[in-house]
Amino acid sequence: MALRAKSAKGVTAKRGRSSTKAVPVAGHKPAPQAEPLKVRAIALGYYGAQLREEGDTFDLREAEHFSSSWMERA
């Protein structure tokens, strides 16, 4: 005997006990985006899921990611 899916005809979605509504926040401003920091690899290093070789230039997402052991500001 094969199973058959029940017909969706006449079926309504059930709602939970609590209804959530989006409430706008007055005066909400998104956090300012920091300028990306342009750097050059001076040695072999790993950043942003990529192996960076000496001479590669790339942007850091955050200034705290800077490593003076294998990077210099470009």
PyMOL Python script that loads the backbone (N, CA, C, O; Angstrom):
from pymol import cmd

cmd.read_pdbstr("""\
ATOM      1  N   MET A   1       0.849  -1.178   0.000  1.00  0.00           N
ATOM      2  CA  MET A   1       0.000   0.000   0.000  1.00  0.00           C
ATOM      3  C   MET A   1       0.893   1.240   0.000  1.00  0.00           C
ATOM      4  O   MET A   1       1.778   1.368   0.846  1.00  0.00           O
ATOM      5  N   ALA A   2       0.669   2.136  -0.928  1.00  0.00           N
ATOM      6  CA  ALA A   2       1.457   3.360  -1.041  1.00  0.00           C
ATOM      7  C   ALA A   2       0.855   4.448  -0.163  1.00  0.00           C
ATOM      8  O   ALA A   2      -0.365   4.553  -0.034  1.00  0.00           O
ATOM      9  N   LEU A   3       1.714   5.247   0.433  1.00  0.00           N
ATOM     10  CA  LEU A   3       1.248   6.368   1.254  1.00  0.00           C
ATOM     11  C   LEU A   3       0.976   7.567   0.364  1.00  0.00           C
ATOM     12  O   LEU A   3       1.727   7.857  -0.567  1.00  0.00           O
ATOM     13  N   ARG A   4      -0.094   8.246   0.664  1.00  0.00           N
ATOM     14  CA  ARG A   4      -0.438   9.446  -0.092  1.00  0.00           C
ATOM     15  C   ARG A   4      -0.378  10.654   0.830  1.00  0.00           C
ATOM     16  O   ARG A   4      -0.745  10.579   2.002  1.00  0.00           O
ATOM     17  N   ALA A   5       0.086  11.755   0.284  1.00  0.00           N
ATOM     18  CA  ALA A   5       0.121  12.992   1.061  1.00  0.00           C
ATOM     19  C   ALA A   5      -1.299  13.507   1.221  1.00  0.00           C
ATOM     20  O   ALA A   5      -2.124  13.395   0.314  1.00  0.00           O
ATOM     21  N   LYS A   6      -1.568  14.075   2.393  1.00  0.00           N
ATOM     22  CA  LYS A   6      -2.879  14.670   2.626  1.00  0.00           C
ATOM     23  C   LYS A   6      -3.026  15.920   1.782  1.00  0.00           C
ATOM     24  O   LYS A   6      -2.056  16.637   1.539  1.00  0.00           O
ATOM     25  N   SER A   7      -4.210  16.167   1.352  1.00  0.00           N
ATOM     26  CA  SER A   7      -4.489  17.343   0.547  1.00  0.00           C
ATOM     27  C   SER A   7      -4.363  18.587   1.410  1.00  0.00           C
ATOM     28  O   SER A   7      -4.814  18.603   2.555  1.00  0.00           O
ATOM     29  N   ALA A   8      -3.753  19.627   0.864  1.00  0.00           N
ATOM     30  CA  ALA A   8      -3.584  20.884   1.588  1.00  0.00           C
ATOM     31  C   ALA A   8      -4.815  21.763   1.468  1.00  0.00           C
ATOM     32  O   ALA A   8      -4.868  22.850   2.045  1.00  0.00           O
ATOM     33  N   LYS A   9      -5.795  21.300   0.727  1.00  0.00           N
ATOM     34  CA  LYS A   9      -6.989  22.098   0.513  1.00  0.00           C
ATOM     35  C   LYS A   9      -7.742  22.276   1.830  1.00  0.00           C
ATOM     36  O   LYS A   9      -8.045  21.307   2.526  1.00  0.00           O
ATOM     37  N   GLY A  10      -8.032  23.518   2.150  1.00  0.00           N
ATOM     38  CA  GLY A  10      -8.803  23.808   3.351  1.00  0.00           C
ATOM     39  C   GLY A  10      -7.964  23.828   4.620  1.00  0.00           C
ATOM     40  O   GLY A  10      -8.507  24.025   5.707  1.00  0.00           O
ATOM     41  N   VAL A  11      -6.675  23.633   4.509  1.00  0.00           N
ATOM     42  CA  VAL A  11      -5.812  23.638   5.691  1.00  0.00           C
ATOM     43  C   VAL A  11      -5.234  25.039   5.845  1.00  0.00           C
ATOM     44  O   VAL A  11      -4.699  25.613   4.896  1.00  0.00           O
ATOM     45  N   THR A  12      -5.349  25.575   7.047  1.00  0.00           N
ATOM     46  CA  THR A  12      -4.791  26.904   7.306  1.00  0.00           C
ATOM     47  C   THR A  12      -3.600  26.774   8.226  1.00  0.00           C
ATOM     48  O   THR A  12      -3.505  25.833   9.014  1.00  0.00           O
ATOM     49  N   ALA A  13      -2.705  27.713   8.120  1.00  0.00           N
ATOM     50  CA  ALA A  13      -1.512  27.698   8.971  1.00  0.00           C
ATOM     51  C   ALA A  13      -1.904  28.034  10.399  1.00  0.00           C
ATOM     52  O   ALA A  13      -2.712  28.932  10.636  1.00  0.00           O
ATOM     53  N   LYS A  14      -1.337  27.320  11.331  1.00  0.00           N
ATOM     54  CA  LYS A  14      -1.614  27.592  12.736  1.00  0.00           C
ATOM     55  C   LYS A  14      -0.646  28.658  13.225  1.00  0.00           C
ATOM     56  O   LYS A  14       0.517  28.691  12.822  1.00  0.00           O
ATOM     57  N   ARG A  15      -1.123  29.501  14.072  1.00  0.00           N
ATOM     58  CA  ARG A  15      -0.279  30.549  14.645  1.00  0.00           C
ATOM     59  C   ARG A  15       0.000  30.210  16.092  1.00  0.00           C
ATOM     60  O   ARG A  15      -0.827  29.619  16.787  1.00  0.00           O
ATOM     61  N   GLY A  16       1.178  30.595  16.523  1.00  0.00           N
ATOM     62  CA  GLY A  16       1.555  30.365  17.913  1.00  0.00           C
ATOM     63  C   GLY A  16       0.790  31.277  18.846  1.00  0.00           C
ATOM     64  O   GLY A  16       0.026  32.137  18.408  1.00  0.00           O
ATOM     65  N   ARG A  17       0.995  31.087  20.104  1.00  0.00           N
ATOM     66  CA  ARG A  17       0.281  31.887  21.097  1.00  0.00           C
ATOM     67  C   ARG A  17       0.739  33.338  21.113  1.00  0.00           C
ATOM     68  O   ARG A  17      -0.058  34.249  21.338  1.00  0.00           O
ATOM     69  N   SER A  18       2.026  33.543  20.873  1.00  0.00           N
ATOM     70  CA  SER A  18       2.513  34.921  20.890  1.00  0.00           C
ATOM     71  C   SER A  18       2.739  35.388  19.461  1.00  0.00           C
ATOM     72  O   SER A  18       3.304  34.666  18.640  1.00  0.00           O
ATOM     73  N   SER A  19       2.303  36.571  19.185  1.00  0.00           N
ATOM     74  CA  SER A  19       2.544  37.120  17.855  1.00  0.00           C
ATOM     75  C   SER A  19       3.667  38.137  17.973  1.00  0.00           C
ATOM     76  O   SER A  19       3.641  39.009  18.841  1.00  0.00           O
ATOM     77  N   THR A  20       4.635  38.019  17.107  1.00  0.00           N
ATOM     78  CA  THR A  20       5.754  38.959  17.134  1.00  0.00           C
ATOM     79  C   THR A  20       5.592  39.938  15.993  1.00  0.00           C
ATOM     80  O   THR A  20       5.314  39.557  14.856  1.00  0.00           O
ATOM     81  N   LYS A  21       5.767  41.185  16.312  1.00  0.00           N
ATOM     82  CA  LYS A  21       5.657  42.240  15.321  1.00  0.00           C
ATOM     83  C   LYS A  21       6.952  43.033  15.325  1.00  0.00           C
ATOM     84  O   LYS A  21       7.560  43.250  16.374  1.00  0.00           O
ATOM     85  N   ALA A  22       7.363  43.458  14.149  1.00  0.00           N
ATOM     86  CA  ALA A  22       8.553  44.294  14.052  1.00  0.00           C
ATOM     87  C   ALA A  22       8.212  45.689  14.552  1.00  0.00           C
ATOM     88  O   ALA A  22       7.242  46.304  14.108  1.00  0.00           O
ATOM     89  N   VAL A  23       9.014  46.173  15.474  1.00  0.00           N
ATOM     90  CA  VAL A  23       8.799  47.494  16.034  1.00  0.00           C
ATOM     91  C   VAL A  23       9.980  48.360  15.626  1.00  0.00           C
ATOM     92  O   VAL A  23      11.119  48.048  15.973  1.00  0.00           O
ATOM     93  N   PRO A  24       9.732  49.442  14.897  1.00  0.00           N
ATOM     94  CA  PRO A  24      10.849  50.299  14.498  1.00  0.00           C
ATOM     95  C   PRO A  24      11.461  51.002  15.702  1.00  0.00           C
ATOM     96  O   PRO A  24      10.754  51.418  16.619  1.00  0.00           O
ATOM     97  N   VAL A  25      12.760  51.126  15.686  1.00  0.00           N
ATOM     98  CA  VAL A  25      13.469  51.801  16.771  1.00  0.00           C
ATOM     99  C   VAL A  25      13.764  53.217  16.313  1.00  0.00           C
ATOM    100  O   VAL A  25      14.434  53.427  15.302  1.00  0.00           O
ATOM    101  N   ALA A  26      13.264  54.180  17.060  1.00  0.00           N
ATOM    102  CA  ALA A  26      13.450  55.581  16.687  1.00  0.00           C
ATOM    103  C   ALA A  26      14.914  55.972  16.875  1.00  0.00           C
ATOM    104  O   ALA A  26      15.507  55.702  17.919  1.00  0.00           O
ATOM    105  N   GLY A  27      15.483  56.601  15.868  1.00  0.00           N
ATOM    106  CA  GLY A  27      16.841  57.111  15.975  1.00  0.00           C
ATOM    107  C   GLY A  27      17.912  56.044  15.811  1.00  0.00           C
ATOM    108  O   GLY A  27      19.080  56.311  16.092  1.00  0.00           O
ATOM    109  N   HIS A  28      17.557  54.857  15.371  1.00  0.00           N
ATOM    110  CA  HIS A  28      18.547  53.792  15.199  1.00  0.00           C
ATOM    111  C   HIS A  28      19.371  54.060  13.951  1.00  0.00           C
ATOM    112  O   HIS A  28      18.828  54.263  12.865  1.00  0.00           O
ATOM    113  N   LYS A  29      20.697  54.058  14.119  1.00  0.00           N
ATOM    114  CA  LYS A  29      21.605  54.242  12.990  1.00  0.00           C
ATOM    115  C   LYS A  29      22.550  53.043  12.955  1.00  0.00           C
ATOM    116  O   LYS A  29      23.041  52.622  14.002  1.00  0.00           O
ATOM    117  N   PRO A  30      22.812  52.491  11.782  1.00  0.00           N
ATOM    118  CA  PRO A  30      23.750  51.380  11.712  1.00  0.00           C
ATOM    119  C   PRO A  30      25.149  51.831  12.124  1.00  0.00           C
ATOM    120  O   PRO A  30      25.505  53.001  11.983  1.00  0.00           O
ATOM    121  N   ALA A  31      25.936  50.882  12.637  1.00  0.00           N
ATOM    122  CA  ALA A  31      27.294  51.192  13.066  1.00  0.00           C
ATOM    123  C   ALA A  31      28.118  51.644  11.867  1.00  0.00           C
ATOM    124  O   ALA A  31      27.999  51.069  10.785  1.00  0.00           O
ATOM    125  N   PRO A  32      28.946  52.658  12.042  1.00  0.00           N
ATOM    126  CA  PRO A  32      29.755  53.122  10.915  1.00  0.00           C
ATOM    127  C   PRO A  32      30.762  52.064  10.501  1.00  0.00           C
ATOM    128  O   PRO A  32      31.360  51.398  11.346  1.00  0.00           O
ATOM    129  N   GLN A  33      30.946  51.913   9.203  1.00  0.00           N
ATOM    130  CA  GLN A  33      31.897  50.948   8.680  1.00  0.00           C
ATOM    131  C   GLN A  33      33.287  51.567   8.699  1.00  0.00           C
ATOM    132  O   GLN A  33      33.482  52.699   8.256  1.00  0.00           O
ATOM    133  N   ALA A  34      34.254  50.809   9.217  1.00  0.00           N
ATOM    134  CA  ALA A  34      35.625  51.279   9.253  1.00  0.00           C
ATOM    135  C   ALA A  34      36.240  51.159   7.862  1.00  0.00           C
ATOM    136  O   ALA A  34      35.880  50.279   7.081  1.00  0.00           O
ATOM    137  N   GLU A  35      37.160  52.048   7.573  1.00  0.00           N
ATOM    138  CA  GLU A  35      37.871  51.994   6.300  1.00  0.00           C
ATOM    139  C   GLU A  35      38.722  50.731   6.278  1.00  0.00           C
ATOM    140  O   GLU A  35      39.404  50.432   7.258  1.00  0.00           O
ATOM    141  N   PRO A  36      38.693  49.982   5.172  1.00  0.00           N
ATOM    142  CA  PRO A  36      39.549  48.805   5.113  1.00  0.00           C
ATOM    143  C   PRO A  36      41.015  49.231   5.090  1.00  0.00           C
ATOM    144  O   PRO A  36      41.364  50.248   4.491  1.00  0.00           O
ATOM    145  N   LEU A  37      41.855  48.458   5.735  1.00  0.00           N
ATOM    146  CA  LEU A  37      43.274  48.756   5.822  1.00  0.00           C
ATOM    147  C   LEU A  37      43.997  47.995   4.722  1.00  0.00           C
ATOM    148  O   LEU A  37      43.942  46.767   4.673  1.00  0.00           O
ATOM    149  N   LYS A  38      44.673  48.719   3.840  1.00  0.00           N
ATOM    150  CA  LYS A  38      45.403  48.122   2.718  1.00  0.00           C
ATOM    151  C   LYS A  38      46.788  47.736   3.227  1.00  0.00           C
ATOM    152  O   LYS A  38      47.520  48.569   3.762  1.00  0.00           O
ATOM    153  N   VAL A  39      47.142  46.445   3.050  1.00  0.00           N
ATOM    154  CA  VAL A  39      48.439  45.953   3.513  1.00  0.00           C
ATOM    155  C   VAL A  39      49.126  45.149   2.410  1.00  0.00           C
ATOM    156  O   VAL A  39      48.503  44.747   1.429  1.00  0.00           O
ATOM    157  N   ARG A  40      50.435  44.926   2.601  1.00  0.00           N
ATOM    158  CA  ARG A  40      51.232  44.110   1.694  1.00  0.00           C
ATOM    159  C   ARG A  40      51.937  43.051   2.531  1.00  0.00           C
ATOM    160  O   ARG A  40      52.481  43.344   3.596  1.00  0.00           O
ATOM    161  N   ALA A  41      51.920  41.821   2.036  1.00  0.00           N
ATOM    162  CA  ALA A  41      52.601  40.734   2.740  1.00  0.00           C
ATOM    163  C   ALA A  41      54.103  40.872   2.519  1.00  0.00           C
ATOM    164  O   ALA A  41      54.553  41.010   1.381  1.00  0.00           O
ATOM    165  N   ILE A  42      54.883  40.836   3.605  1.00  0.00           N
ATOM    166  CA  ILE A  42      56.342  40.877   3.505  1.00  0.00           C
ATOM    167  C   ILE A  42      56.939  39.493   3.761  1.00  0.00           C
ATOM    168  O   ILE A  42      58.150  39.296   3.668  1.00  0.00           O
ATOM    169  N   ALA A  43      56.072  38.552   4.082  1.00  0.00           N
ATOM    170  CA  ALA A  43      56.452  37.157   4.268  1.00  0.00           C
ATOM    171  C   ALA A  43      55.207  36.314   4.022  1.00  0.00           C
ATOM    172  O   ALA A  43      54.113  36.849   3.841  1.00  0.00           O
ATOM    173  N   LEU A  44      55.373  35.018   4.015  1.00  0.00           N
ATOM    174  CA  LEU A  44      54.252  34.105   3.810  1.00  0.00           C
ATOM    175  C   LEU A  44      53.315  34.179   5.015  1.00  0.00           C
ATOM    176  O   LEU A  44      53.770  34.124   6.157  1.00  0.00           O
ATOM    177  N   GLY A  45      52.006  34.304   4.764  1.00  0.00           N
ATOM    178  CA  GLY A  45      51.037  34.385   5.852  1.00  0.00           C
ATOM    179  C   GLY A  45      49.661  33.938   5.383  1.00  0.00           C
ATOM    180  O   GLY A  45      49.419  33.782   4.186  1.00  0.00           O
ATOM    181  N   TYR A  46      48.776  33.736   6.331  1.00  0.00           N
ATOM    182  CA  TYR A  46      47.434  33.244   6.052  1.00  0.00           C
ATOM    183  C   TYR A  46      46.430  34.270   6.551  1.00  0.00           C
ATOM    184  O   TYR A  46      46.413  34.606   7.735  1.00  0.00           O
ATOM    185  N   TYR A  47      45.585  34.772   5.635  1.00  0.00           N
ATOM    186  CA  TYR A  47      44.539  35.714   6.024  1.00  0.00           C
ATOM    187  C   TYR A  47      43.361  35.596   5.065  1.00  0.00           C
ATOM    188  O   TYR A  47      43.548  35.457   3.857  1.00  0.00           O
ATOM    189  N   GLY A  48      42.155  35.652   5.604  1.00  0.00           N
ATOM    190  CA  GLY A  48      40.942  35.623   4.786  1.00  0.00           C
ATOM    191  C   GLY A  48      40.781  34.332   4.022  1.00  0.00           C
ATOM    192  O   GLY A  48      40.378  34.350   2.859  1.00  0.00           O
ATOM    193  N   ALA A  49      41.087  33.214   4.648  1.00  0.00           N
ATOM    194  CA  ALA A  49      40.963  31.881   4.053  1.00  0.00           C
ATOM    195  C   ALA A  49      41.858  31.718   2.825  1.00  0.00           C
ATOM    196  O   ALA A  49      41.571  30.903   1.948  1.00  0.00           O
ATOM    197  N   GLN A  50      42.937  32.489   2.766  1.00  0.00           N
ATOM    198  CA  GLN A  50      43.875  32.390   1.657  1.00  0.00           C
ATOM    199  C   GLN A  50      45.299  32.485   2.169  1.00  0.00           C
ATOM    200  O   GLN A  50      45.587  33.201   3.128  1.00  0.00           O
ATOM    201  N   LEU A  51      46.173  31.760   1.519  1.00  0.00           N
ATOM    202  CA  LEU A  51      47.593  31.852   1.808  1.00  0.00           C
ATOM    203  C   LEU A  51      48.142  33.042   1.029  1.00  0.00           C
ATOM    204  O   LEU A  51      48.039  33.087  -0.197  1.00  0.00           O
ATOM    205  N   ARG A  52      48.721  33.999   1.736  1.00  0.00           N
ATOM    206  CA  ARG A  52      49.250  35.206   1.097  1.00  0.00           C
ATOM    207  C   ARG A  52      50.759  35.060   0.954  1.00  0.00           C
ATOM    208  O   ARG A  52      51.456  34.707   1.905  1.00  0.00           O
ATOM    209  N   GLU A  53      51.245  35.334  -0.233  1.00  0.00           N
ATOM    210  CA  GLU A  53      52.672  35.240  -0.500  1.00  0.00           C
ATOM    211  C   GLU A  53      53.303  36.619  -0.426  1.00  0.00           C
ATOM    212  O   GLU A  53      52.603  37.630  -0.493  1.00  0.00           O
ATOM    213  N   GLU A  54      54.613  36.666  -0.289  1.00  0.00           N
ATOM    214  CA  GLU A  54      55.344  37.920  -0.211  1.00  0.00           C
ATOM    215  C   GLU A  54      55.038  38.781  -1.436  1.00  0.00           C
ATOM    216  O   GLU A  54      55.154  38.319  -2.571  1.00  0.00           O
ATOM    217  N   GLY A  55      54.650  40.028  -1.201  1.00  0.00           N
ATOM    218  CA  GLY A  55      54.319  40.951  -2.278  1.00  0.00           C
ATOM    219  C   GLY A  55      52.836  41.097  -2.538  1.00  0.00           C
ATOM    220  O   GLY A  55      52.427  42.055  -3.193  1.00  0.00           O
ATOM    221  N   ASP A  56      52.007  40.175  -2.044  1.00  0.00           N
ATOM    222  CA  ASP A  56      50.555  40.277  -2.235  1.00  0.00           C
ATOM    223  C   ASP A  56      50.018  41.484  -1.477  1.00  0.00           C
ATOM    224  O   ASP A  56      50.409  41.722  -0.334  1.00  0.00           O
ATOM    225  N   THR A  57      49.121  42.250  -2.107  1.00  0.00           N
ATOM    226  CA  THR A  57      48.437  43.344  -1.417  1.00  0.00           C
ATOM    227  C   THR A  57      46.974  42.963  -1.258  1.00  0.00           C
ATOM    228  O   THR A  57      46.370  42.383  -2.161  1.00  0.00           O
ATOM    229  N   PHE A  58      46.411  43.296  -0.101  1.00  0.00           N
ATOM    230  CA  PHE A  58      45.032  42.952   0.203  1.00  0.00           C
ATOM    231  C   PHE A  58      44.515  43.862   1.301  1.00  0.00           C
ATOM    232  O   PHE A  58      45.290  44.572   1.941  1.00  0.00           O
ATOM    233  N   ASP A  59      43.215  43.846   1.519  1.00  0.00           N
ATOM    234  CA  ASP A  59      42.564  44.664   2.541  1.00  0.00           C
ATOM    235  C   ASP A  59      42.266  43.826   3.771  1.00  0.00           C
ATOM    236  O   ASP A  59      41.843  42.675   3.666  1.00  0.00           O
ATOM    237  N   LEU A  60      42.492  44.419   4.945  1.00  0.00           N
ATOM    238  CA  LEU A  60      42.094  43.786   6.203  1.00  0.00           C
ATOM    239  C   LEU A  60      40.687  44.244   6.540  1.00  0.00           C
ATOM    240  O   LEU A  60      40.347  45.411   6.344  1.00  0.00           O
ATOM    241  N   ARG A  61      39.865  43.333   7.047  1.00  0.00           N
ATOM    242  CA  ARG A  61      38.503  43.697   7.439  1.00  0.00           C
ATOM    243  C   ARG A  61      38.506  44.594   8.667  1.00  0.00           C
ATOM    244  O   ARG A  61      37.669  45.488   8.791  1.00  0.00           O
ATOM    245  N   GLU A  62      39.452  44.354   9.580  1.00  0.00           N
ATOM    246  CA  GLU A  62      39.555  45.149  10.800  1.00  0.00           C
ATOM    247  C   GLU A  62      41.020  45.447  11.069  1.00  0.00           C
ATOM    248  O   GLU A  62      41.890  44.626  10.781  1.00  0.00           O
ATOM    249  N   ALA A  63      41.290  46.620  11.619  1.00  0.00           N
ATOM    250  CA  ALA A  63      42.663  47.032  11.891  1.00  0.00           C
ATOM    251  C   ALA A  63      43.338  46.104  12.903  1.00  0.00           C
ATOM    252  O   ALA A  63      44.561  45.964  12.890  1.00  0.00           O
ATOM    253  N   GLU A  64      42.557  45.473  13.773  1.00  0.00           N
ATOM    254  CA  GLU A  64      43.111  44.571  14.788  1.00  0.00           C
ATOM    255  C   GLU A  64      43.721  43.311  14.168  1.00  0.00           C
ATOM    256  O   GLU A  64      44.476  42.600  14.831  1.00  0.00           O
ATOM    257  N   HIS A  65      43.400  43.035  12.908  1.00  0.00           N
ATOM    258  CA  HIS A  65      43.929  41.850  12.239  1.00  0.00           C
ATOM    259  C   HIS A  65      45.360  42.059  11.737  1.00  0.00           C
ATOM    260  O   HIS A  65      45.988  41.111  11.265  1.00  0.00           O
ATOM    261  N   PHE A  66      45.880  43.280  11.831  1.00  0.00           N
ATOM    262  CA  PHE A  66      47.220  43.580  11.344  1.00  0.00           C
ATOM    263  C   PHE A  66      48.271  42.822  12.154  1.00  0.00           C
ATOM    264  O   PHE A  66      48.221  42.792  13.384  1.00  0.00           O
ATOM    265  N   SER A  67      49.223  42.211  11.446  1.00  0.00           N
ATOM    266  CA  SER A  67      50.320  41.488  12.087  1.00  0.00           C
ATOM    267  C   SER A  67      51.636  42.009  11.529  1.00  0.00           C
ATOM    268  O   SER A  67      51.951  41.793  10.359  1.00  0.00           O
ATOM    269  N   SER A  68      52.403  42.695  12.369  1.00  0.00           N
ATOM    270  CA  SER A  68      53.657  43.292  11.904  1.00  0.00           C
ATOM    271  C   SER A  68      54.717  42.245  11.572  1.00  0.00           C
ATOM    272  O   SER A  68      55.737  42.568  10.963  1.00  0.00           O
ATOM    273  N   SER A  69      54.485  40.990  11.969  1.00  0.00           N
ATOM    274  CA  SER A  69      55.481  39.953  11.685  1.00  0.00           C
ATOM    275  C   SER A  69      55.488  39.542  10.224  1.00  0.00           C
ATOM    276  O   SER A  69      56.501  39.033   9.742  1.00  0.00           O
ATOM    277  N   TRP A  70      54.379  39.747   9.494  1.00  0.00           N
ATOM    278  CA  TRP A  70      54.364  39.383   8.076  1.00  0.00           C
ATOM    279  C   TRP A  70      53.607  40.345   7.182  1.00  0.00           C
ATOM    280  O   TRP A  70      53.366  40.039   6.014  1.00  0.00           O
ATOM    281  N   MET A  71      53.222  41.521   7.714  1.00  0.00           N
ATOM    282  CA  MET A  71      52.505  42.527   6.933  1.00  0.00           C
ATOM    283  C   MET A  71      53.153  43.898   7.103  1.00  0.00           C
ATOM    284  O   MET A  71      53.830  44.175   8.093  1.00  0.00           O
ATOM    285  N   GLU A  72      52.917  44.755   6.086  1.00  0.00           N
ATOM    286  CA  GLU A  72      53.251  46.169   6.211  1.00  0.00           C
ATOM    287  C   GLU A  72      52.128  46.964   5.562  1.00  0.00           C
ATOM    288  O   GLU A  72      51.441  46.470   4.667  1.00  0.00           O
ATOM    289  N   ARG A  73      51.950  48.181   6.014  1.00  0.00           N
ATOM    290  CA  ARG A  73      50.899  49.029   5.425  1.00  0.00           C
ATOM    291  C   ARG A  73      51.286  49.396   4.009  1.00  0.00           C
ATOM    292  O   ARG A  73      52.431  49.757   3.736  1.00  0.00           O
ATOM    293  N   ALA A  74      50.325  49.302   3.115  1.00  0.00           N
ATOM    294  CA  ALA A  74      50.597  49.617   1.699  1.00  0.00           C
ATOM    295  C   ALA A  74      50.220  51.042   1.382  1.00  0.00           C
ATOM    296  O   ALA A  74      50.378  51.483   0.244  1.00  0.00           O
TER     297      ALA A  74
END
""", "prot")
cmd.dss("prot")
cmd.show_as("cartoon", "prot")
cmd.util.cbc("prot")
cmd.orient("prot")
